[in-house]
Amino acid sequence: MIFEHFSRHRKIIIIISALILLVGLSWLVYYSHSKNQEIACSADAKLCPDGSYVGRVGPDCEFSECPSIETIFGNSYVEQAIVDYLLTQNHFSWKTNNNSHNFCSIEKLDSKNELFPFYLWVYCGEYLVSDGNLETLSGLSGPVKIDYPNELSFYDLSRFTYEVPRDGINYSKDIKNIFPENLWSIIFDFDRQNIIAKTENLALTNITQWELIKQAIASCEAESAWQTHNRSVGIKLKNGENLTAIEPRIDDIFLFIEESEDKCGSIPMATE
């Protein structure tokens, strides 16, 4: 009787263990299936403010978060408006090659100042990409005073003004005339390497993506297109993917679309 009682308990333990093992295997199969589904997202990319791109991840194939960056003004629109203004000025934006791209980056010289005028270090460069490598055609780096008549939520680029020091023997004298005394040593000792690297990264990612947009339009892969006032553009591909970039000149994307219309048909276009 004791033996039979023991055997009965042993059978129960074996059954329970088998059920636990079955549940574990079922969960493992489900988890593995879910992981496989997670990586089946489309391969399109999202352009981030720092010039990098992020892809789609997760069970819902949402875009990854862009790298966390702190705007130097606490308001990204102010920074973007100033960069857009610089790119309209011949002193900061020029072309030695018709196919080149121009980009500018800025850093505050006075981190505590929150109102115009702003005292900035500006780096602007002219770039090409050849065989996946970035080529710098020309560049300008130096301190700049940027002013605007009042604070608004929307900036009229035509109302910005700038002052820069002259070259040569006038440089030191102009620094002392244009900039506050507490910034003189910061200007004379400014390290350009970080702002140059930032601009080069922005240029490489955007030019590469712009070339992909052009190829997609020319090969009739674009379903629709859009453009903002600051040269940010994008297309939605027929496979559902999206491509974004900064075009070399305003309306360039629409010129490429018009050129492909006979071959590809009409592509819906939107502007901001």
C-alpha positions as CSV (number, residue, x, y, z in Angstrom):
1,M,0.0,0.0,0.0
2,I,2.8,2.3,0.8
3,F,4.5,1.6,-2.5
4,E,1.3,2.2,-4.5
5,H,0.8,5.5,-2.7
6,F,4.3,6.6,-3.5
7,S,3.9,5.6,-7.2
8,R,0.7,7.6,-7.4
9,H,2.5,10.8,-6.1
10,R,5.4,10.1,-8.5
11,K,3.0,10.0,-11.5
12,I,1.5,13.3,-10.4
13,I,4.9,14.9,-10.2
14,I,5.8,13.7,-13.6
15,I,2.6,15.0,-15.1
16,I,3.1,18.4,-13.5
17,S,6.7,18.6,-14.7
18,A,5.6,17.7,-18.2
19,L,3.0,20.4,-18.2
20,I,5.6,23.0,-17.0
21,L,7.9,21.9,-19.8
22,L,5.2,22.1,-22.4
23,V,4.2,25.7,-21.2
24,G,7.9,26.7,-21.3
25,L,8.4,25.3,-24.8
26,S,5.2,27.1,-26.0
27,W,6.4,30.4,-24.6
28,L,9.9,29.9,-26.2
29,V,8.3,29.3,-29.6
30,Y,6.0,32.3,-29.3
31,Y,8.9,34.5,-28.2
32,S,11.1,33.3,-31.0
33,H,8.3,34.0,-33.5
34,S,7.8,37.5,-32.1
35,K,11.5,38.3,-32.4
36,N,11.4,37.2,-36.0
37,Q,8.5,39.5,-36.6
38,E,10.2,42.4,-35.0
39,I,13.0,42.5,-37.5
40,A,10.8,42.3,-40.5
41,C,10.3,46.1,-40.6
42,S,10.8,48.2,-43.8
43,A,14.3,49.6,-44.4
44,D,13.4,53.3,-44.7
45,A,15.1,55.8,-42.5
46,K,14.2,59.0,-40.6
47,L,16.4,62.1,-40.7
48,C,17.3,63.4,-37.2
49,P,18.2,67.0,-36.3
50,D,21.9,66.1,-35.8
51,G,22.2,64.8,-39.3
52,S,22.0,61.1,-38.4
53,Y,19.3,58.6,-39.4
54,V,17.3,56.0,-37.4
55,G,15.4,53.0,-38.7
56,R,12.2,51.2,-37.7
57,V,12.3,48.7,-34.8
58,G,10.0,46.9,-32.4
59,P,6.8,45.0,-32.8
60,D,5.0,48.0,-34.4
61,C,8.0,49.0,-36.6
62,E,8.1,52.5,-35.3
63,F,11.1,54.7,-35.9
64,S,13.8,54.6,-33.2
65,E,14.2,57.7,-31.1
66,C,16.7,60.3,-32.5
67,P,19.8,60.8,-30.5
68,S,19.2,63.2,-27.7
69,I,20.7,66.6,-28.4
70,E,20.3,69.9,-26.6
71,T,19.7,72.9,-28.9
72,I,22.0,75.7,-28.1
73,F,19.1,78.2,-27.8
74,G,16.6,76.0,-25.9
75,N,14.4,76.5,-29.0
76,S,15.3,74.5,-32.1
77,Y,13.3,76.9,-34.3
78,V,15.6,79.9,-33.5
79,E,18.7,77.8,-34.3
80,Q,17.2,76.6,-37.6
81,A,16.1,80.1,-38.6
82,I,19.7,81.4,-38.1
83,V,21.2,78.6,-40.1
84,D,18.6,79.1,-42.8
85,Y,19.5,82.8,-42.9
86,L,23.2,82.1,-43.1
87,L,22.6,79.9,-46.1
88,T,20.9,82.8,-47.9
89,Q,24.0,85.0,-47.6
90,N,26.8,84.9,-50.1
91,H,29.4,85.4,-47.3
92,F,28.5,82.1,-45.8
93,S,27.0,80.1,-48.7
94,W,28.6,79.9,-52.2
95,K,29.4,77.4,-54.9
96,T,32.6,76.5,-56.7
97,N,30.9,73.5,-58.2
98,N,27.3,73.4,-59.6
99,N,26.7,70.0,-58.0
100,S,27.9,70.9,-54.5
101,H,25.9,71.1,-51.3
102,N,26.2,73.8,-48.6
103,F,25.8,73.3,-44.9
104,C,26.3,75.5,-41.8
105,S,26.6,74.8,-38.1
106,I,26.7,77.3,-35.2
107,E,27.8,77.3,-31.6
108,K,27.1,79.9,-29.0
109,L,30.1,81.9,-27.7
110,D,28.0,83.3,-24.8
111,S,26.1,80.4,-23.3
112,K,24.2,82.6,-20.8
113,N,22.7,85.0,-23.4
114,E,19.1,84.2,-24.4
115,L,18.2,87.2,-26.5
116,F,19.4,88.9,-29.7
117,P,22.0,89.8,-30.6
118,F,23.7,86.4,-30.4
119,Y,27.4,85.9,-30.6
120,L,28.2,82.7,-32.4
121,W,31.0,80.7,-33.9
122,V,29.9,79.7,-37.4
123,Y,31.3,77.0,-39.7
124,C,30.0,76.7,-43.3
125,G,31.2,74.3,-45.8
126,E,30.7,73.3,-49.5
127,Y,30.7,69.6,-50.1
128,L,30.5,66.7,-52.6
129,V,30.3,62.9,-52.0
130,S,32.3,60.7,-54.3
131,D,32.3,56.9,-54.0
132,G,30.8,57.2,-50.5
133,N,33.5,59.6,-49.3
134,L,32.9,63.3,-48.4
135,E,34.9,65.9,-50.2
136,T,35.2,69.4,-48.8
137,L,35.5,71.9,-51.6
138,S,35.7,75.1,-49.5
139,G,34.8,76.3,-46.0
140,L,34.6,79.3,-43.8
141,S,35.0,79.4,-40.0
142,G,34.8,82.4,-37.6
143,P,32.9,84.5,-35.0
144,V,29.7,86.2,-36.1
145,K,27.3,88.6,-34.4
146,I,23.7,87.8,-35.5
147,D,20.9,90.3,-34.7
148,Y,17.1,90.5,-35.2
149,P,14.8,93.4,-34.5
150,N,12.4,91.5,-32.2
151,E,11.4,88.1,-30.8
152,L,8.8,86.2,-32.8
153,S,7.6,82.6,-33.2
154,F,8.2,83.0,-37.0
155,Y,11.3,84.6,-38.3
156,D,11.5,86.7,-41.5
157,L,15.0,85.8,-42.9
158,S,15.2,89.2,-44.6
159,R,15.2,91.0,-41.3
160,F,18.3,89.2,-39.9
161,T,21.6,91.1,-39.9
162,Y,25.2,90.0,-39.3
163,E,28.6,91.4,-38.5
164,V,31.9,89.6,-39.0
165,P,35.5,90.7,-38.4
166,R,37.7,91.5,-41.3
167,D,40.8,89.4,-42.1
168,G,44.4,90.2,-41.6
169,I,45.6,93.1,-39.4
170,N,42.0,94.2,-38.9
171,Y,40.9,90.9,-37.3
172,S,41.8,91.6,-33.7
173,K,40.6,95.2,-33.8
174,D,37.2,94.1,-35.2
175,I,36.8,91.4,-32.6
176,K,37.1,94.0,-29.9
177,N,34.7,96.4,-31.7
178,I,32.0,93.8,-32.4
179,F,32.1,91.4,-29.5
180,P,31.8,92.0,-25.7
181,E,35.1,91.9,-23.8
182,N,34.2,88.7,-21.9
183,L,34.2,86.8,-25.3
184,W,37.5,88.0,-26.6
185,S,39.6,85.2,-25.1
186,I,36.9,82.6,-26.1
187,I,37.1,83.7,-29.7
188,F,40.9,83.8,-29.9
189,D,41.2,80.3,-28.3
190,F,38.2,78.7,-30.1
191,D,38.7,75.0,-31.1
192,R,37.1,74.5,-34.5
193,Q,37.4,70.7,-34.6
194,N,34.0,69.8,-33.1
195,I,31.9,72.2,-35.2
196,I,33.7,71.1,-38.4
197,A,33.1,67.4,-37.5
198,K,29.4,68.1,-36.8
199,T,29.0,69.9,-40.2
200,E,30.8,67.1,-42.1
201,N,28.5,64.5,-40.5
202,L,25.4,66.5,-41.4
203,A,26.7,66.9,-45.0
204,L,27.6,63.2,-45.6
205,T,24.3,61.8,-44.3
206,N,22.2,64.4,-46.2
207,I,24.0,64.2,-49.5
208,T,23.9,60.4,-49.5
209,Q,20.2,60.4,-48.7
210,W,19.6,63.1,-51.4
211,E,21.2,60.9,-54.0
212,L,18.9,58.0,-53.0
213,I,15.9,60.3,-53.4
214,K,17.1,61.4,-56.9
215,Q,17.6,57.7,-57.9
216,A,14.1,56.8,-56.6
217,I,12.4,59.6,-58.6
218,A,14.3,58.7,-61.8
219,S,13.5,55.0,-61.5
220,C,9.7,55.8,-60.9
221,E,9.8,54.4,-57.3
222,A,8.4,57.6,-55.8
223,E,4.7,57.6,-54.8
224,S,4.6,61.2,-53.4
225,A,6.9,64.0,-52.3
226,W,7.0,67.0,-49.9
227,Q,9.2,70.0,-49.2
228,T,9.4,72.5,-46.3
229,H,10.5,76.1,-46.4
230,N,14.0,75.2,-45.1
231,R,15.0,72.8,-47.9
232,S,14.0,69.6,-45.9
233,V,12.4,67.2,-48.4
234,G,11.2,63.7,-48.5
235,I,9.5,61.1,-50.7
236,K,7.3,58.1,-49.9
237,L,8.2,55.1,-52.0
238,K,5.7,52.8,-53.6
239,N,6.9,50.0,-51.2
240,G,5.8,52.2,-48.3
241,E,9.3,53.3,-47.2
242,N,10.2,57.0,-46.7
243,L,13.4,58.9,-47.6
244,T,14.3,62.4,-46.2
245,A,17.1,64.8,-46.8
246,I,18.1,68.5,-47.3
247,E,18.0,69.5,-51.0
248,P,20.9,71.6,-52.4
249,R,18.6,74.5,-53.4
250,I,14.9,75.1,-52.7
251,D,12.6,73.4,-55.2
252,D,15.3,71.1,-56.5
253,I,13.2,68.0,-55.7
254,F,10.3,69.4,-57.8
255,L,12.6,69.9,-60.8
256,F,13.6,66.3,-60.7
257,I,10.0,65.2,-60.4
258,E,9.0,67.3,-63.4
259,E,11.8,65.8,-65.5
260,S,10.6,62.3,-64.7
261,E,6.9,63.0,-65.4
262,D,6.9,61.8,-69.0
263,K,8.4,58.5,-67.9
264,C,6.8,58.0,-64.5
265,G,3.6,60.0,-64.6
266,S,2.4,62.6,-62.2
267,I,3.7,62.4,-58.6
268,P,1.7,64.3,-55.8
269,M,3.7,67.1,-54.3
270,A,3.1,69.0,-51.0
271,T,4.8,72.1,-49.6
272,E,4.9,73.7,-46.2
